[in-house]
Amino acid sequence: MKRLVLILLGLMTFNFSNGQQLEILINEALANNPEIQKFELQYSIASEKVNEVNTIPNTEFGVGYFVSEPETRTGAQRFKISAKQMMPWFGSITARENYVNSLADAKYEDIAIAKRKLVASVSQSYYNLYALKTKQRVLDDNIALLKTYETLALTSLEVGKASAVDVLRLQMRQNELWQSKQVLAQLYLAEQTTFNKLLNREKSVEIDLVSELTIPLNDALNDSKNLALHPELTKYDKLFKSVEQSELLNQKDSQPMVGFGLDYVSVSERPNMSFSDNGKDIVMPMVSLSIPIFNKKNKSQTRQNALKQQEITFQKQERENVLETALSKAINNRIASRISYDTQAKNLKQAKDAEDILIKSYETGTIDFNDVLDIQELQLKFQINQIESVKNYYVQSTIINYLTI
């Protein structure tokens, strides 16, 4: 898991010099998240079951009192005490331990899966917070820009080069941006709650976000061959092995059980008689054998285990197809995010150039505030799309890392 966190952060480490390290937040989540703790307890319970099955059947004790004492040659029998211990066939206890251990191994994979999912969830929530916060800053910049244009419009209005409608349009546009900013602020608070609860802490804790994220020049290399080692798939291998161990245990259970016992009978002396065995107690060692003659249960269990193995094989293939599809989709979406980012960067530069032209036009007294609003809207659109591209790039990277690391 440490390797997973380090590789996950490898391609964006340079971006976190001014913000709280994502690695620190991920480690805090791994240490405090209740879902991880739940799976760890489930694994501990499964492991403890080894001690539960490492036992032999209960020893049987019996006490009987003769209400009507049967008379024998050596005297009357008064009471009887018996003890009996059944022993499973050789290797049965070991087979039971192996079966329980195989179940615990499969349960351990749930911990690995949960940790991977948590790392991805924390990272994606962090990038969502970054995008929401950055969009608010962009809106602030655009509101300030519109205020500047409003001042220009008021100046032009005084000299008759603009109309009151131009001023009102600029003010209404500011109102729209202010509304959008307030909506983003509420979305940020909701995402902040999601993030803090992943770390199992108070929802109002402030997140120290990185000031700027950029798409790296080259994508991190991810080996798709590692998909075969993903815990979501190796879990099926361990479940398959547990069925194998279940069948071995079933074969042992179909073997006889041997029992050893001892009966003790208390005998009273016969009165007015003298002979060597008078009143001699009876001690009788016993050996018993439990044979499963009618073993339809074991034969049915064997057939069920064979069917379970086929089911697990198909489940693994189905899940592997799903993961391969998700990996291919994430890789292509990350490429698309880079293309979108580059396109928005070009568009944004051209919008800046158009803005410069408008400002120069104002110096000659020919500014058109309708064009101002159009350029401002385009500029904001490109900025928002660029932020989304950066966020999507890193979100897709977390999916790729979840599947291939």
C-alpha positions, 0 to 999 in steps of 0.5 A: 500500500505504501508503494501504491501511495508513492507511485500515485503521487509520483506524477504530481509531487512537484505541484504540492510545494505550496499546499498540504501534501496529498500523501499526508492526507491519504495516510491519515485516511488509511489510518482513520477510515472506519471502513478500513478498520471494519475490514481489518476486524473481519480479517482478524475474526477470520484468522481467529477461527483457526483456533476455533477449528483446531479442536477435537470432538467433545469428550463424553462422560456418563454416570448411571445408577442402578435403581434395581441392582443387577446381581452378578456372581461377584456381587450386585452392580451399583452404578456405572461411570463411562468416558468416551472420546471420538477422534477424527481421521488422520489429517482432518484437523489440518485440513480444517485449519487449511480451509479456514486459513484460505478463507482468511486469505481471501478476506485479506484481499478485501482490505487491499481492495478497500485501501485502493478504493480509499486512496482513489476516493480521497485523491478524486475528492481532493481534485474536485475541491481544487477545481471548485476553489480554482473556479471561484478564483477565476470568477473573482478575476472575471468579476473584477475585470467586468468592474473595470469594463463598467468603469470604462462604460460609465466614462464613455457614457459621460461623453456620449460614447456608450449607453446606459444599457451597456452599463446595465448589461455589464452589471447584470453579467457581474450578478450572474458571475456572483451567483455562480460563485455562490453556487460553487461555494455551496458545492465546495462545502458539500465536497469538503464534507465528503473529503473530511468524512473519508478521513473520519474527521469533522466535516468543517475542517479546512483543507489546505489545497495546492495553489496550482495544478498543471498537466505534466509534459509526459504521462506516467507509464502504467503497465497494464500487465499489472491488472492481472495482479489486481486484488479484485482478481487475485481475490477470486484466485484465493476463493478458488483455492478455498474451494479446493481446501473445502473439498479436501476437508470434505474428503477427510470428513467422509472418512471413519472416526475412531473412538476410545472409551472406558466404562467403570462399574462399581460392584458390591461384595456378596455377604457371607461369601469368601472368594477371590473376585468378591465385590471386584469392580468392572473396568472395560476399555472400549474402541468404537468406529463411526463409518459414514456408510450413507455418505450422499452428503459428502458426494453432493458436497463434492459436486457443489465444490466443482460447480463453485469453482466453475462459478468463480472462474466465470466471475473472475473473467467477468470482473477482468473484462470490467476492469480492462474496460475501465482501464481503457476508458480511463487512459483514453479519457486522460488523453482527451483531457490533455487534448482539451487542455491544449485546445483551451490554452490556445483559445484562451490566448486568442481571447486574451489577444481579442481583449487587448484589441478591445482595450486599444479600441477604447483609446480611439473611442470605438469600443463596443461593449457587446463585444466586451461581454462576448469576449469575457464570456468566451474567456471565462468558458475557456478558463473553466474548461481548462480547469475541468481538463486539469481535474479530469486528467488527475481523476483519470490518473487515479483510476489508472493507478487504482487498476495498474499499481 
